[in-house]
């Protein structure tokens, strides 16, 4: 393989100490979109060197979340736990070149100095040991506690960020940071650079909370004689109260949104617009646009569209995206997703496939979530459903209604033609004959047929349920249905 890739190479490198969260998913999406837009490679790397907190279940959760959003990877997943030899060799290379050194200060010694208030950062006392003294200590059986990077004295470390522009840190503010611990386990600073160089990454797209880590990584690139990748730090995602998104704002795990009945394409579209919009290269043609297919996002995604400002996660906006996508989907595309909800609810529809598809078309303009099809829409797919208590109280409490609805059922049973138009004509003629308001019959019938006070047009509902079900359910109202 050539040393310099001919096309971009990016990565997503989650730590399996938790499930895939919203911020990580947005980072993965931006990397994936950039790779697909440029014809590059998207690499998945699992940073699992925190052996106490990492777990296989968390890895599975990350992969499940990525697959649900629709993010496929070209290489990997690679596991850092299987690449320890690379990190140890890289640390030794830095020691041999004089860019790193053995530190013999124990954890207890470091804590004691901090407690005395004399060492906010490591005081570099082991840095002054010459190599012969370090080797003598090692031969005498005193194992080093760590290998530390020797940050240059004076000057500054800078890099050009594709989002934030020129970023510079005074070297005096950078501690001689640990590369490798005594047990041979690398720190994040070492492993990320060793992997990114080994995997020939051209761009590093990640959260803005990593900006403070970047100078430590830039110093290692320079010490190892490697070209810097293009860094692009994306803005943070905040809750509605403008604080860092956390569990107190609601669900933060990607799979939790799947469980809430969110359509994956809606979530992906929503996520893409958290800190990104079509950049200046696209002009103003997409300025006020919000709905983007995956193909649109791939075509339009560029780094210059990433904002410097933090994004706000708005659950109401996500709900709007979800309703828009559900409304736009063909019933055949929705059905497999709805069937997942039915299975989770242990619900078995008793309608034919054509009836189910037609009913989905009727209901999808009113759906806010896929869960609606196993919840408030349940009566449309089977005869086993519950009545909303408030709907019963409001529209079926009149003692005269049960007999009226039973008689209306007889009228429907007797009609040779049962369509949306004929159902409406029969009900309105019946209301006029009985000298009652049609609205009372419409509202009562809606509750009797669906268990809900709100539904699509009653007569469209009747046509979707079919004559036999309408007759059966209206005939069964000999008293107000029991709510629940």
Secondary structure, 3 states (H helix, E strand, C coil): CCCCCCCCEEEECCCCCCCCEHHHHHHHHHHHHHHHHHCCEEEEEECCCCCCCCCHHHHHHHHHHHHHHCCCCCEEEEEHHHCHHHHHHHHHHHHHCCCEEEECCCHHHHHHHHHCCCCCCCCCHHHHCCHHHHHHHHHCCCCCCEEEECCCCCCEEEEEECCCEEEEEEHHHCCCCEEEECCCCECHHHHHHHHHHHCCCCEEEEEHHHHHHHHHHHHHHHHCCCCCCEEEEECCEECCCCCECCHHHCCCEHHHHHHCCCCHHHHHHHHHCCCECCCHHHCCCCCCCCCCCHHHHHHHCCHHHECCCCEECCHHHHHHHHHHHHHHCCHHHHHHHHHHHHHHCCCCCCCCHHHHHHHHHHHHHHCCCHHHHHCCCHHHCCCCCCCCHHHHHHHCCCCCHHHHHHHHHHHHHHCCCCCHHHHHHHHHHHHHHHCCCHHHHHHHHHHHHHCCCCCCCHHHHHHHHCHHHHHHHHHCCCCCCCCC
